[in-house]
Amino acid sequence: MDCSPTKRLSRAVLTVFAVLLLTACAQTGRETPGNTAQKLDSDYFGIHFVDASTGRGVPLVEAETNHGLRYVSDSAGWIAIHPNDIDSETLYLHLSSHGYSIGDDSSRFSGVRVQIEPGTFKRVSMQRDIIAERLYRVTGEGIYHATRLLGLQPPMEFTENPPGGVFGQDSVLNAVYDNKLYWFWGDTKRGDAPLGNFRASGATSPHPRDKKVDVDRGIRLQYYTDGQGFTRAMCPLEGKGVVWLSGLMSFDQAGDERMFAHYGRWKKLGERLESGIAEWDDKSARFVKQRAFPFDAPLHPRGHPLQRTLSGE
């Protein structure tokens, strides 16, 4: 098997694709639902953190009380506070969010004072200090949790259970293959057991050029799942240990499209048991081991491939 690039390394996609491309699409300044409402149909009090330049909700803003109770804004930029959460009707919340600030503050503290009144909300404008705009979480549980508690409509269609049963995932890889965007992750947590899938999880989504895809609102993932609806192993190698993928890339030679990844089977972090090349099998929808590498191999695929043209070919 020859795994070397031929004339064209087809459409290898960086992990940061979902951040950089979506950031460009988000510059329309579309506001998430609820930005202009004066009242909320809810027993909760809401705070909506929005980007000062676009008006879009800012995810992952941490708001912490003086006694350590912490709220984190969801993917639409909302947090929801119930009057029963705390005895005080007035709160000072310390705010922090990587890449964002609330602008000038007359004191040395960065925060906001709020009056907890159910059925109302406060809009807090956040100054973006970095180029990329944070948009939303793609995977996991509770992506629009506060939005729903406040009686608002999430930007994307909501399902009661997280897709693929996923509560959290680590280390995403992307590649375009078979006219779709393929996603693969490392360690994946589930909600009903202490351990989840530690042999790579996978999903697909429509090609970014698909006119039906509105990446400004979100990405719809179709997970590869087992009989119980939880994401299944994408690289089920023989032997013990966790399996991590890297160096994901697709090739297209005269219409023959193939996708490969470097695999590593590990006993624990820092103790490798095996590594090599695996190829995607369309029939089983899994990576199949093709060749193992000796441990002293000086070079092997790793990280995130880049598309590059050499000598005009």
C-alpha positions in Angstrom: 0.0 0.0 0.0 1.4 3.4 -1.0 0.2 6.1 1.5 2.3 8.9 0.0 0.5 11.9 -1.5 0.2 11.7 -5.3 -0.7 14.6 -7.5 -3.3 16.1 -5.2 -3.8 16.0 -1.4 -7.5 16.4 -1.5 -9.3 18.7 0.8 -7.5 18.1 4.1 -9.2 20.3 6.7 -7.7 21.8 9.8 -9.2 21.3 13.2 -9.7 25.0 13.4 -12.0 24.9 10.4 -15.1 25.1 12.6 -13.7 28.2 14.3 -12.2 30.2 11.4 -14.8 29.6 8.8 -17.7 29.9 11.1 -16.2 33.1 12.4 -16.3 34.6 9.0 -19.9 33.5 8.5 -20.9 35.1 11.8 -19.9 38.6 10.8 -23.4 39.2 9.5 -24.2 40.5 13.0 -27.3 38.3 13.4 -28.6 38.4 16.9 -29.7 35.3 18.7 -33.4 35.0 19.7 -34.4 37.0 22.7 -32.0 39.9 22.3 -34.7 42.5 22.0 -37.3 41.1 24.4 -38.2 43.1 27.5 -39.8 40.2 29.3 -39.2 36.5 29.5 -41.8 33.8 29.9 -39.9 32.1 32.6 -39.5 31.8 36.4 -35.8 32.5 35.9 -33.9 35.8 35.6 -31.6 35.9 32.6 -28.4 37.6 31.7 -27.5 37.9 28.0 -23.8 38.4 27.1 -23.5 39.8 23.6 -20.5 40.7 21.3 -20.4 44.5 21.3 -19.5 44.6 17.5 -22.0 42.0 16.2 -24.7 41.7 18.8 -24.3 37.9 18.8 -24.5 36.0 22.1 -21.1 35.1 23.7 -20.7 31.6 25.0 -18.4 30.6 27.9 -18.7 33.8 29.9 -18.1 32.9 33.5 -20.2 34.8 36.1 -19.2 34.1 39.7 -20.8 35.3 42.9 -18.8 36.5 45.9 -19.2 33.1 47.6 -18.1 31.1 44.6 -21.3 30.1 42.9 -20.5 30.1 39.2 -22.7 30.3 36.1 -21.4 29.8 32.5 -23.2 31.2 29.5 -24.5 28.7 27.0 -23.9 28.8 23.2 -26.5 31.6 22.7 -24.8 33.7 25.4 -27.4 33.2 28.2 -27.2 32.3 31.8 -30.3 31.6 33.9 -30.6 32.4 37.6 -33.5 31.1 39.7 -34.5 33.1 42.8 -34.2 29.9 44.8 -30.5 29.6 43.8 -29.5 32.3 46.2 -31.1 34.3 49.1 -30.0 37.7 48.0 -32.1 39.7 45.5 -29.1 41.8 44.4 -25.8 40.2 43.2 -22.5 41.4 42.1 -21.1 38.9 39.5 -17.4 38.7 38.7 -17.1 38.2 34.9 -14.3 36.5 32.9 -14.2 35.1 29.4 -11.0 34.4 27.4 -10.7 36.9 24.5 -13.5 39.2 25.9 -13.9 41.9 28.5 -16.7 44.2 29.6 -14.7 47.4 28.8 -13.6 50.1 31.2 -14.5 49.6 34.9 -14.2 52.4 37.4 -12.9 49.9 39.9 -10.2 47.2 39.7 -12.9 44.5 39.4 -14.5 43.3 36.2 -18.1 42.5 36.8 -21.7 43.5 36.9 -24.4 44.2 39.5 -27.9 42.6 38.9 -31.3 42.6 40.5 -32.8 39.1 40.4 -36.3 39.6 39.1 -37.9 36.5 37.5 -39.2 36.9 34.0 -36.7 39.7 33.2 -33.2 39.9 31.8 -30.2 42.1 31.7 -28.1 42.6 28.5 -24.4 42.9 29.0 -22.2 44.0 26.1 -18.8 42.3 25.9 -15.8 43.8 24.1 -14.0 41.3 21.9 -10.2 41.6 22.3 -9.3 38.9 19.7 -9.9 38.5 16.0 -11.9 35.3 16.1 -15.4 35.5 17.4 -16.5 32.6 19.6 -19.7 31.1 18.2 -21.0 28.0 19.9 -20.2 24.5 21.1 -20.6 21.8 18.5 -20.8 18.7 20.8 -21.9 17.8 24.3 -24.8 18.1 26.7 -26.6 21.4 27.6 -25.4 23.5 24.6 -28.5 25.7 24.9 -29.5 24.8 28.5 -30.0 28.4 29.9 -31.8 29.4 26.6 -34.4 26.8 27.2 -34.8 27.5 30.9 -35.6 31.1 30.0 -38.3 30.0 27.5 -36.4 31.1 24.4 -36.0 29.3 21.1 -32.5 27.9 20.5 -30.9 28.9 17.2 -30.9 25.2 16.2 -33.6 22.5 16.5 -33.3 21.1 20.0 -33.4 17.4 20.9 -34.0 16.1 24.5 -30.9 13.9 24.4 -27.5 15.1 23.2 -26.7 13.6 19.8 -24.7 10.4 20.1 -25.3 10.4 23.8 -22.2 12.6 24.1 -21.6 14.7 27.2 -18.1 15.8 26.3 -15.3 15.1 23.8 -11.6 15.7 23.4 -9.3 16.6 20.4 -11.2 17.0 17.2 -10.0 16.1 13.7 -11.7 17.1 10.4 -11.4 16.0 6.8 -13.6 16.3 3.7 -14.4 12.9 2.3 -17.2 11.5 0.1 -18.6 15.1 -0.2 -19.2 15.3 3.5 -17.2 16.7 6.5 -16.0 14.0 8.7 -15.3 14.6 12.4 -13.3 12.4 14.8 -12.6 12.9 18.5 -10.6 11.3 21.2 -11.9 10.4 24.7 -15.8 10.7 24.8 -17.8 10.9 28.0 -21.4 9.7 28.5 -24.0 10.7 31.1 -25.1 7.3 32.4 -21.7 5.6 33.2 -18.3 6.6 34.6 -16.5 5.7 31.4 -17.4 6.3 27.8 -15.7 5.6 24.4 -11.9 5.8 24.5 -11.3 4.4 21.0 -12.2 7.4 18.9 -15.7 8.7 18.1 -16.9 9.9 14.8 -19.6 11.8 13.0 -20.4 13.5 9.7 -22.0 16.7 8.7 -23.0 18.2 5.3 -20.3 19.7 3.2 -19.7 23.4 4.1 -20.6 24.4 0.6 -24.1 22.9 0.9 -26.6 25.7 0.5 -28.8 24.0 3.1 -26.1 24.4 5.8 -26.4 27.5 8.0 -23.2 27.4 9.9 -24.1 30.8 11.4 -26.6 28.9 13.5 -24.9 25.6 14.1 -23.7 22.3 12.8 -25.8 19.1 12.7 -23.8 16.1 13.5 -24.7 12.6 12.5 -22.8 10.3 14.9 -21.9 6.7 14.3 -23.6 5.0 17.2 -24.0 1.6 18.7 -27.3 -0.3 19.4 -28.0 1.9 22.5 -27.5 5.2 20.7 -24.1 6.0 22.1 -21.2 6.9 19.9 -19.2 3.7 19.0 -15.5 3.0 18.5 -14.1 4.3 15.2 -10.9 2.3 15.5 -11.5 -0.9 17.5 -8.1 -2.4 17.5 -7.2 -5.7 19.2 -5.5 -5.5 22.5 -6.0 -3.4 25.6 -5.6 0.4 25.9 -7.1 3.6 24.6 -6.8 4.5 20.9 -6.1 8.1 19.7 -6.1 9.3 16.1 -4.1 12.0 14.5 -2.8 13.0 11.0 -6.2 12.6 9.4 -6.1 13.1 5.7 -8.0 12.2 2.5 -6.6 11.5 -1.0 -8.3 11.5 -4.4 -6.4 9.8 -7.3 -8.4 9.6 -10.5 -11.7 9.4 -8.7 -10.5 6.8 -6.2 -11.0 8.6 -2.8 -9.4 7.2 0.3 -9.0 8.5 3.9 -6.2 7.6 6.4 -5.2 8.4 9.9 -2.3 7.7 12.2 -3.4 5.6 15.2 -1.8 5.2 18.6 -2.8 2.5 21.1 -1.8 3.6 24.6 -1.7 1.9 28.0 -1.6 5.3 29.6 -0.4 8.8 28.7 3.3 8.4 28.0 3.2 4.6 27.6 2.5 3.7 24.0 1.7 0.1 23.1 1.3 0.4 19.3 1.1 2.9 16.5 0.6 2.8 12.7 -1.6 3.7 9.8 -5.3 2.9 9.5 -7.6 3.3 6.5 -11.3 4.3 6.5 -13.5 1.4 5.4 -16.8 2.6 3.9 -18.7 -0.7 4.5 -18.0 -1.0 8.2 -17.7 2.8 8.7 -14.5 2.3 10.8 -10.8 2.7 10.5 -9.0 -0.6 9.7 -5.4 -1.1 10.7 -3.1 -1.3 7.6 0.4 -1.2 8.9 2.1 -0.8 12.3 5.2 1.3 12.7 8.3 0.4 14.7 8.6 2.5 17.9 11.9 4.0 16.6 10.4 5.2 13.3 11.9 8.7 12.7 8.8 10.1 11.0 5.0 9.4 11.0 1.9 11.4 10.3 0.7 13.4 13.3 -1.2 16.6 14.0 -3.4 18.3 11.4 -2.5 18.2 7.7 -2.4 21.3 5.5 -3.2 21.4 1.8 -0.1 22.5 -0.1 0.9 22.6 -3.8 4.5 21.6 -4.8 6.1 22.4 -8.1 2.7 23.5 -9.5 1.2 20.0 -9.1 
